Amino acid sequence: MLVVMQATASPADVERVCEAIREMGYQPLPMPGAQLTTVGLVGNDRRVDGSHIEALPGVSEVIYVSSPFKQVSREWRQANTLVTIAPGVTFGGPDVPVIAGPCSVESEQQIMAAAHTVKAAGAVALRGGAFKPRSSPYSFQGMGRDGLALLRRAKAETGLAIVTEAMDDEGAQLVAEYADCIQIGARNMQNYSLLKTVGRMRTPVMLKRGMAATVQELLLSAEYILSEGNDQVILCERGVRTWDPSSRNMFDLNAIPAVQKLSHLPIIADPSHGTGVRDRVAPMARAAIAAGADGLLIEVHPDPNRALSDGAQSLFPQQFTELMGELVSIAAAIGRRIATLDTR
């Protein structure tokens, strides 16, 4: 339930509504706006009777939110949420940031080369996993804290924002010390303990769609984070598994406009995991921008043939540079811009 206050409502009127919600056994969430204030009712999973609230002084109307996800929905908030992970790097507005880098941090030389490469091509943030959840326990699992330290050094040298994955509650706290945005990977989309942990933090979160998750399940996972107080959430479409072996995943472009209709949160696209095949990454990145994605997450490696993880879907530096040039024209055609460090 969402209580819309009149433009002339006083602070006392807002507090009276909050107190009425508390008396009903729920938690009020006041949301002051530029012109008027709304008060959300959280803690319910079914329709509540707000008829007595409608009669309170200063109340304009009561809106009943029909979605199973509340705070994430467009019913709750009409305007797009802008998520800023670092100065000048904002998702959800007219500028479209590109996050790029290797799947994992492998060495100092590798991550520094990647950082300088993607910055020169126009990316505004660096991705790279210090902790890597892998299907096989014998695969490279990442460099851990040492990898985070290298990401911090890459940021100091290039000015790129840092996005990297956390796999558990303890790791989330550690990642927040080094990175600008905590990535929750597909395998952890429904790790509710981890979602609650990052929800209690104030570090921006990128939430990737699970391998077999519906759009509604993705939004409900985001609801876990918002329900704990952190509304700085970026959603990420990264493909879902199908029966077709021709691609690693099916890159679901439908999810981009679908999410934007249902939710005020920004949604970006990961065509690298979405296809799993290098020569399909650029076409799907172009398509994602045309479909209205609020950003891109692209794997780029200085030498993909020697990558310790996901080399087959990582772009060569020259391929990424060419792609960035193409994206500028596509974004302009739909009234948007590819964000750059130079325009901060």
C-alpha positions in Angstrom: 0.0 0.0 0.0 1.2 3.5 -0.9 -0.2 6.6 0.7 0.1 9.7 -1.4 0.1 12.9 0.6 -1.3 16.3 -0.6 1.2 18.9 -1.8 0.1 21.0 1.2 0.5 18.2 3.8 2.5 19.2 6.9 5.2 17.1 8.6 2.6 16.5 11.3 0.2 15.1 8.7 2.9 12.7 7.4 3.8 11.6 11.0 0.1 11.0 11.7 0.0 8.6 8.7 3.1 6.9 9.8 1.7 6.4 13.3 -1.5 4.9 11.8 0.6 2.4 9.8 2.6 1.4 12.9 -0.7 0.9 14.8 -1.7 -1.5 12.1 1.4 -3.6 12.8 3.4 -2.5 9.7 6.4 -0.3 9.0 6.0 3.1 7.4 8.5 4.3 4.8 8.2 8.1 4.2 9.5 9.1 0.8 9.7 12.9 0.4 9.6 14.0 -3.2 10.2 17.3 -5.1 6.5 18.2 -5.0 4.8 15.8 -2.6 5.5 13.0 -0.1 4.4 9.4 -0.3 4.4 6.9 2.6 4.9 3.3 1.8 3.5 0.5 4.0 6.0 -2.4 4.2 5.8 -5.7 6.0 2.6 -7.0 4.3 2.3 -9.7 1.7 -1.4 -9.3 1.1 -3.9 -6.4 0.7 -4.6 -4.4 3.8 -7.6 -2.1 4.6 -6.4 1.5 4.4 -9.8 3.1 4.4 -9.2 4.9 7.7 -5.9 6.2 6.4 -7.6 7.8 3.4 -9.6 9.9 5.9 -6.6 11.4 7.7 -5.7 15.0 7.2 -3.3 15.7 4.3 -3.9 12.4 2.5 -4.6 12.7 -1.2 -5.1 9.0 -2.0 -4.2 5.4 -1.1 -2.8 3.2 -3.9 -2.9 -0.5 -3.4 0.2 -2.1 -4.9 -0.8 -5.3 -6.7 2.6 -6.6 -7.6 4.1 -9.4 -5.3 7.2 -7.2 -5.3 6.4 -3.8 -3.7 9.2 -1.4 -3.3 10.7 -2.5 -6.6 7.5 -1.9 -8.6 6.5 1.0 -10.8 3.4 1.3 -8.7 5.5 2.1 -5.7 7.7 4.6 -7.6 7.0 6.0 -11.0 10.3 7.8 -11.7 13.4 5.9 -12.6 15.8 5.2 -9.8 19.3 6.6 -10.5 22.1 4.4 -9.1 25.4 6.1 -8.8 28.3 3.8 -8.1 31.1 6.5 -8.3 31.2 10.1 -9.3 29.9 10.4 -12.8 29.0 6.8 -13.2 25.2 6.7 -12.9 22.8 4.0 -14.2 19.1 4.8 -15.1 19.6 8.2 -16.6 20.3 9.3 -20.2 23.9 8.2 -20.1 24.6 4.5 -20.6 27.7 3.3 -18.7 29.8 0.4 -20.0 31.5 -1.9 -17.4 34.3 -4.0 -18.9 37.2 -6.2 -18.0 38.2 -9.8 -17.5 36.1 -12.5 -15.9 38.6 -12.8 -13.1 41.7 -11.0 -11.7 44.6 -13.3 -12.6 47.7 -11.2 -12.0 48.9 -7.7 -11.6 50.0 -7.4 -15.2 46.8 -8.8 -16.5 44.4 -6.6 -14.6 46.4 -3.4 -15.1 46.6 -4.1 -18.8 42.8 -4.7 -18.9 42.0 -1.6 -17.0 44.1 0.7 -19.2 42.6 -1.0 -22.3 39.0 -0.6 -21.4 39.4 2.9 -20.2 41.1 3.9 -23.5 38.2 2.4 -25.4 35.6 4.4 -23.4 34.5 2.2 -20.4 33.8 3.9 -17.1 34.0 0.9 -14.8 36.2 -2.1 -14.5 34.9 -5.6 -13.8 37.0 -8.5 -12.5 36.3 -11.3 -10.1 38.5 -11.7 -7.0 36.1 -14.5 -5.8 34.9 -16.8 -8.5 32.1 -19.4 -8.0 32.9 -22.1 -10.5 31.0 -25.2 -11.5 34.1 -27.4 -10.8 35.9 -27.2 -7.5 39.2 -27.7 -9.5 38.7 -24.6 -11.6 40.4 -21.3 -10.8 38.6 -19.7 -7.8 40.1 -16.3 -7.9 42.8 -14.4 -6.0 40.6 -13.3 -3.1 41.8 -10.3 -1.0 44.9 -10.0 -3.2 42.7 -9.7 -6.2 40.7 -6.9 -4.5 43.9 -5.1 -3.7 44.9 -5.2 -7.4 41.5 -3.9 -8.4 42.0 -1.0 -6.0 45.3 -0.2 -7.6 43.7 -0.3 -11.0 41.2 2.2 -9.9 43.9 4.5 -8.5 45.8 4.4 -11.8 42.8 4.8 -14.2 39.9 6.4 -12.3 37.6 3.5 -13.3 34.9 2.5 -10.8 35.2 -1.1 -9.6 32.5 -3.8 -9.8 33.3 -7.2 -8.4 31.4 -10.2 -7.0 30.7 -11.3 -3.5 29.8 -14.9 -2.8 28.8 -14.9 0.9 28.0 -12.5 3.8 31.6 -12.2 4.9 32.8 -11.6 1.3 30.2 -8.9 0.9 31.7 -6.9 3.7 35.2 -7.4 2.3 34.2 -6.4 -1.2 32.5 -3.2 0.1 35.9 -2.1 1.4 37.5 -2.2 -2.0 34.8 -1.9 -4.7 32.2 0.7 -5.7 29.5 -1.9 -6.5 28.9 -5.4 -5.2 28.0 -7.9 -7.8 25.6 -10.7 -6.8 26.1 -13.4 -9.4 23.5 -15.6 -11.1 24.2 -18.6 -8.8 23.5 -16.4 -5.7 20.4 -14.5 -7.0 18.3 -16.4 -4.5 20.8 -16.6 -1.7 18.5 -14.7 0.6 20.9 -14.4 3.5 23.4 -12.7 1.1 20.6 -10.4 -0.3 19.6 -9.3 3.2 23.3 -8.6 4.1 23.9 -6.3 1.1 20.4 -4.8 1.8 21.7 -3.6 5.2 24.7 -2.1 3.6 24.8 1.2 1.6 27.1 0.0 -1.2 25.4 -0.2 -4.6 24.5 -3.7 -5.7 24.4 -5.3 -9.1 22.0 -8.2 -9.1 22.3 -10.7 -11.9 19.4 -12.8 -13.1 19.6 -16.5 -12.2 20.3 -19.2 -14.8 16.7 -20.3 -14.8 15.0 -17.4 -13.0 11.9 -15.7 -14.3 11.7 -11.9 -14.4 9.3 -11.9 -11.4 11.8 -14.0 -9.4 14.6 -11.5 -10.3 12.4 -8.7 -9.1 11.5 -10.5 -5.9 15.2 -11.0 -5.2 15.7 -7.3 -5.6 12.8 -6.8 -3.2 14.8 -8.6 -0.5 17.6 -6.0 -0.9 15.2 -3.0 -0.9 13.2 -4.3 2.0 16.4 -4.1 4.1 16.9 -0.4 3.2 19.3 -0.4 0.2 17.5 1.0 -2.9 20.8 1.3 -4.9 20.2 -1.8 -7.0 21.1 -2.4 -10.6 19.5 -5.4 -12.3 21.4 -7.4 -14.9 20.1 -9.6 -17.7 22.7 -12.3 -18.4 20.8 -15.0 -20.2 19.0 -18.1 -19.1 19.6 -21.8 -19.8 17.6 -23.5 -22.5 17.7 -26.9 -24.2 19.6 -25.5 -27.2 23.3 -26.4 -27.1 24.3 -23.8 -29.8 24.8 -21.1 -27.1 25.9 -21.2 -23.5 22.7 -19.3 -22.6 19.7 -17.6 -24.3 20.2 -13.9 -24.1 16.8 -12.6 -23.2 16.4 -9.2 -24.7 12.7 -9.3 -23.8 13.7 -8.9 -20.2 14.9 -5.4 -20.7 11.6 -3.7 -21.7 9.7 -6.1 -19.5 11.6 -5.0 -16.4 11.5 -1.4 -17.3 7.7 -1.5 -17.4 7.4 -3.4 -14.1 10.2 -1.7 -12.1 11.8 1.7 -11.6 15.3 0.0 -11.1 17.8 0.3 -13.9 18.6 -2.8 -15.8 21.8 -3.5 -17.7 22.8 -6.3 -20.1 25.6 -8.9 -20.0 26.0 -10.2 -23.6 29.2 -12.1 -22.6 27.4 -14.6 -20.3 24.2 -14.2 -22.3 25.8 -15.9 -25.3 29.1 -17.5 -24.1 30.5 -17.1 -27.6 32.9 -14.3 -28.5 31.6 -13.5 -32.0 28.0 -13.0 -30.7 28.9 -10.6 -27.9 29.1 -7.5 -30.1 25.9 -8.1 -32.0 24.0 -8.7 -28.7 25.6 -5.7 -27.1 24.4 -3.5 -30.0 20.9 -5.0 -29.7 20.8 -4.4 -26.0 21.5 -0.7 -26.4 18.8 -0.5 -29.1 16.4 -2.3 -26.7 17.0 0.4 -24.0 19.4 -1.3 -21.6 20.7 1.1 -19.0 24.3 -0.2 -19.3 26.5 -3.0 -20.4 28.7 -5.5 -18.7 31.3 -6.9 -21.2 34.2 -9.3 -20.7 37.5 -8.1 -22.2 40.8 -9.8 -21.7 44.3 -8.7 -22.8 44.8 -12.3 -24.2 41.6 -14.3 -24.1 43.3 -17.5 -25.3 45.2 -17.6 -22.0 42.4 -16.5 -19.7 41.9 -18.7 -16.6 38.1 -18.4 -16.9 35.6 -17.5 -19.7 38.2 -16.9 -22.4 35.9 -18.1 -25.1 33.4 -15.3 -24.5 36.0 -12.5 -23.8 36.6 -9.9 -26.4 40.1 -9.1 -27.6 41.0 -5.4 -26.9 40.7 -4.4 -30.6 37.2 -5.9 -30.8 36.1 -4.0 -27.7 37.4 -0.7 -29.1 35.5 -1.2 -32.3 32.4 -2.1 -30.5 32.5 1.0 -28.3 32.6 3.1 -31.5 29.5 1.3 -32.8 27.6 1.8 -29.6 27.9 5.5 -29.6 25.9 5.7 -32.8 23.2 3.3 -31.6 22.7 5.1 -28.3 22.5 8.4 -30.2 19.7 7.0 -32.4 17.5 6.4 -29.4 18.3 9.7 -27.6 20.9 8.4 -25.2 24.7 8.6 -24.8 27.4 6.2 -24.0 28.9 7.5 -20.7 32.6 8.5 -20.8 35.1 9.5 -18.1 35.8 12.6 -20.2 32.3 14.0 -19.7 32.2 13.9 -15.9 
